[in-house]
Amino acid sequence: MESTRRRALRPAGGAVGWRAPELQVLEARAAATAAAVPAQAARAAAFRPRWPGLQSSRLSVRMAAVAAEARVFLEVRRRLQSALLILGDSKEGGLPMAVSVTPSSLRMQSPGGCTELRLPAGVRLAPSTCRGLQHVPGDGLHLRLHARAESRPELISVFNQSSQDQECCTFYCQSCGEVIIRDRMLLRVLPLPGDNWGALVDEWCCHPDPFANKQLHPRENDCFTGDCFYLVNLKSDLWQPRPEGAPVETHHLSSENHLKLKPKANTKVICKRCKVMLGETVSSETTKFYMTEIIILPSERNFPIIPRSQFVQSVLAQCVVELSSARSTFRFTIQGHDDKVYILLWLLNSDSLVIESLGQYTNIKKFPVLEDVLKPDSNSACNAVKVLYQPCIKSRNAELSSLWENDLSVHSLTLPSTTCLELLLILSKSNATLPPSLRCMNSFQVAFLKM
């Protein structure tokens, strides 16, 4: 590998071209039997020190038809104004390749074909700042450079109180589109207080808390929002969740009372059409719906068909970003409604823009939850949050999970158990599509949740 001084890249016509030393050796050998393919540097306007105006936030990636698909991975950090670019070939060892970097595109030329990646309109690279060029076995060429991307659109909660209050909303099952609550007029949409609000009252108020040990229940036209659930009142709705059949449980009420039989409560709320768990009954009138299972829209809008994995990622990513901003907590335990911890999640950053051209991953196509993200044309550009995670199923990481559960700085998120398994599968798929050198950090696995 070249020394630090000799790694400097010289821009030519606004583009930067290089060939790794290892690839130059292969090219020299190939020249004996075939004419070397000349490097074709992309023609572009000279890079200006001042960033050009960013006109659009629309993300799009266009790949040229290639004989041998090249692997491209680009992570842009908005706050740091930097980018990590990894260029690799699908074949072990690679072929001679000439790479050109311009402010708005990447171009890779090899004997097997040409790959061109056009960056989103709001993203600009600074070719003259390329540094840290190195070849990582199994990954390809790594380099870092300055980059500029438009600010990420602000997160909009499901309920925008200024526009959606006092209008009729319809609650849908996200999995199948079944109407759960139709034309509900929501007069109040209020966030529930945090878990430690009672301790704050005791600390700052001179009088005892009059609402201690009392649950907050919404009225008929109210909707309370928690970290990852909604509380609504179903008293006036024709559709009422019915407890499923449950075994009879024996209770001894006291030493003086006779033996009494009481049916074991089953609080699950199940979709009538697809039988997916939507939430739980809190009382005879109040029902808790999980955000990962329900879509709430104004009644005049039609039900949108959103791929399951895309919806779960987006909801959870927005949830952890909002919690990290409001409570300065970055570690989360993802537990099921059965109180079992399934995933330990650690938020690294929320300002990433990921652009990638993926290969084929046929080994996990059999899972329906991933069908929408495993298409032959898997080129994508998206906003994402970067997380570390550890699975806790089958007693894995039990000691670490116990430490996190007893740590006050760790926040717990409860979802249906099946959704926890879906999320673990999504994280595993994201980890598998990353370049090998980026898949692990210390003892944790790395993944991106797309927003």
C-alpha positions, 0 to 999 in steps of 0.5 A, a space after each residue: 500500500 502506498 505511503 500517506 504522502 503518495 495517497 494524494 489524488 490529483 483532480 483532472 477536469 473536476 474528476 478523480 481517477 486512480 488504480 489500486 496498486 494490487 489492481 495495477 499488477 493484475 492489469 500488467 499481467 492481463 496486457 500480455 494476452 489482451 489489450 488493456 481497457 483504457 480508463 475513461 475519466 468522467 468529464 465534469 465541471 471543475 469543482 468549486 470551493 463553494 457548495 453549489 445550491 441544493 435544489 431537490 431532496 428527491 433521492 434517486 439512483 441510476 445504474 448503467 447496465 454492466 456485465 459484471 456488477 460492481 458493489 458500491 456503498 456510500 454513507 454520507 454524514 450530514 452533520 460531519 459533512 463527510 462520506 465513506 465510499 467503498 468500491 468492490 467487485 463481485 468477484 474475489 480478487 477483482 479486475 483492473 478498474 478505473 474509478 472516476 469521482 465527480 461532485 455528482 456521480 461515480 463511474 467505475 470502468 473495468 474489462 467486465 463493463 462500466 458502472 455509473 452511479 448518479 448521486 441524489 440531486 441534494 448530495 455533492 462530493 468534493 473530489 479534491 478532498 479524497 483521503 485514506 485510500 486503501 484496499 481492504 481484503 473482502 471489501 474493496 477500495 475504501 476512501 473518505 472525502 468531504 460531502 454535502 447533503 440537504 438537511 433531512 426533512 423533519 420527522 412528522 408524528 402520525 398526529 400533526 395536532 395543528 392539521 389533523 385535530 378535529 377531523 375524522 380519522 380511520 384506523 387500519 390494520 397495517 398488515 391487511 388493510 382491515 378497518 379497525 375504527 372508522 370515522 373517529 373524530 379526534 378532539 384531543 391528541 395528547 402525549 402520555 407523561 414519561 415513566 419517571 413523571 411520578 418521581 419528578 412530582 415527588 421531587 419538585 412538589 410539596 404536596 403528595 401526588 393525587 394521581 399516584 397509582 392511577 391510570 390515565 384513560 382517554 375519553 371518547 374523542 381522545 387519543 393518548 400517544 405513548 412511546 410506541 402505542 396509542 390509547 383509544 376509547 372503544 366504548 362507542 364503536 361497533 367493533 369491539 375486541 373480544 377475548 379469546 377462549 382461555 383456560 380456567 384458573 383457580 384462585 384462593 381469594 382468602 382463607 375465609 372465602 370458598 374456592 372460586 373459579 375465574 377465567 384467565 384474562 386474555 387481553 390480546 386484540 386480534 385483527 379479524 381478517 389476518 389474525 395479527 395481534 394489534 394491541 391489548 385491552 387495558 380496561 373495558 373501554 380503553 384499548 392499546 394499539 401498537 404503532 407498528 401494527 396500525 395506520 391512522 389516516 384522515 378518513 378521506 384518504 385511501 389505505 396505502 400499501 406499504 411493505 411490511 419491513 419498510 413500515 416497521 423500520 420507519 416506525 421504530 427509527 422515528 421512535 428511537 430518534 424522538 426518544 433520544 432527542 427528548 430524553 437523551 437516551 440512546 440504548 433500548 431494550 426491545 421486548 415482546 408483550 410477553 415481557 421477554 427481551 428480544 433485542 438490545 439496540 444502541 443508537 449511533 447516529 440519525 443523520 446518515 444518508 446511505 446509497 448502495 448498489 447491492 448484490 443478490 442475497 438469495 439465501 434469505 429471499 424465502 422470508 416474506 417480510 423481506 420480499 420488498 427489499 430483496 428485488 433484483 434491482 436493489 439500488 437504493 438511496 435513503 435516510 437511515 439511522 445507524 444502530 448497534 444491536 445484539 439478539 437475545 433470543 434462545 438465552 443469548 446475551 442473557 448477562 448483558 440483557 440483565 445489566 441493561 434491564 437494571 440500568 436506568 439510562 436504558 429505555 424499554 420499548 414493548 412490541 408484539 412478540 412476532 414484530 420483535 422477531 420481524 425486526 430482528 430479521 430486518 436487522 440481520 438482513 441489513 447487517 448481511 448486506 453491509 461490507 464485511 468490515 462494517 458489520 461488527 463494532 466491538 461485540 455488537 452487530 451493525 445495521 441501518 434502519 431506513 426511514 
